[in-house]
Amino acid sequence: MVYLTRVEHFNAAHKLENTNWSDAENKEVFGKCANENWHGHNYELHVTIKGEPNPETGFIYNAKKLGDLIKEAVIEKVDHRNLNLDVDFMRGKFTSAENLAIGIWNELKPHLDNDGASLHCVRLLETRNIYVEYFG
């Protein structure tokens, strides 16, 4: 089994809040992430797929095609957007890095399962110090 990872970047704003809680409770749990005027991150997205090399190309998947897929299925939807308001696959969800990684997985998986490789991992870096990984 061979693993291929493509790295992309995007910038997005969001706010973490539980609407059933007071402002004080939200600030206590979510800190700066509950800022009423939103806040943003420069995200780094790692998409890892797995498969066996094609004997005719040596690829498990064309890396350029993978980049195009990630851009079309995810980056164009999230880059320079408000994750709470603008992103259809995040509507009604807490916009935590964990939920965003799951949402990205769900956007990519249908495109990869029919093309010889399968999705292995979505790694989403929210900051230099914090990242999440989702394996489906």
N, C-alpha and C positions, 0 to 999 in steps of 0.2 A: 504494500500500500504506500502510495506517495501522497504527500500533502503539499498543497500550493497555497500561498497566502498573498493576497493583494491588499495594499494599504491605500486608503483614501482619507481625505480630510473634509470637514465641514464645520461651519460656525452656526450656532443656533442659540436662541434664548428660551428660557422656561422659568416656571415658578412651581415650587412644591408647596402644596397646601391641602389640608383636609378641610373642606367647606363646612363640616360639622363641628369644627373646633373654633375657638376664639383666636384672635390675632396673637395673643400671648402664648397660647398652646402651640400654634404653628411655629412661632419664632423659637420657642423652647426646643421643639423637635427638629425643625428643618433649618434653623439658623438663618444665614444670609440667603439660603435657597428659597426662603419664604418672602423675600423682598417684594413689596406690593408693586414695584415698578419693574419686576422681572430681573433677570441677570443672564449672562451668556457664557458659553464655553467654546473653545476651539477644540473640537472633538477630533480624535484620530480613530479611524475604523479599520480593523483588520478582519478580513473575511478569508477563512481557510476552508478549502475544499479538499476532498480526498478521492483517489481512484487509482486505476492502473494505467500506465502509459499506453497510448495508442501506438501500435507497431508501425503505422505509416507516418506518424508525426513526432513521436517521442513525448507528446504532451498528454497530461491527464485532462487538460482543458486549455484552450487558448487564453493566455493571460490578458491579451488585449480585449478579447471578447468578454472576459470576466470583469475587467475594468469598466467596459461599456455597460454591462448589465448592472453593476453596482451603481453607476452614475444614473442610469435611467430609472431603476427600481427604487433607489433610496436617496442618493445625494440630491437629485433635482427636487425631491419632496421636502427635504429637511434643511438644505443649505440656506443660510440667512433667513430663516423662518422662526416663528414662535411655535415651539413644539406643542404648547397647550392649545393654541388657536388655529394654526395653519396646517397641521399635519394630520391627514385623514386617519392613518393607522394608529395615531396616539390619542385620538378623540375619546374623552371619557376615562382616560387612564392617568394615574400618577406618572409624571414624566421623569421618573428616576432613570438613572443610567441602566439599571436592571431591566426595567420595562421597555426602555428604548432598544436595548440589545435584543430582547424577545421580539419586539415589533419588526426590527430589521431582519431578523431570522425569518419571520413569517412572510416578509415581502420577497425575500430572495429564494427561499426553499422551492416554491413551485417551478421556478425557472431552471433550477439546476437538476432536479430529480429526473428530468427527461432527456438529459444531454450527456450521459456517460460518466459524470462525476457527481458526487453528493456533498452537500454542505456538512462540514465538520464542526466549525466553531465561528462564532462572532465574538470578537474582542473589541470592546469599546472603551477608549481612554477618554475620560472626562477631564482629567487634569494630569499633570506629570506624575502625581502621586496616587491617583485613583483610577482603576479600571475594573471592568466586569467582563466575564466570559460566559457565553451561553452555548451549550452543546445540544440543544434541542430536546 
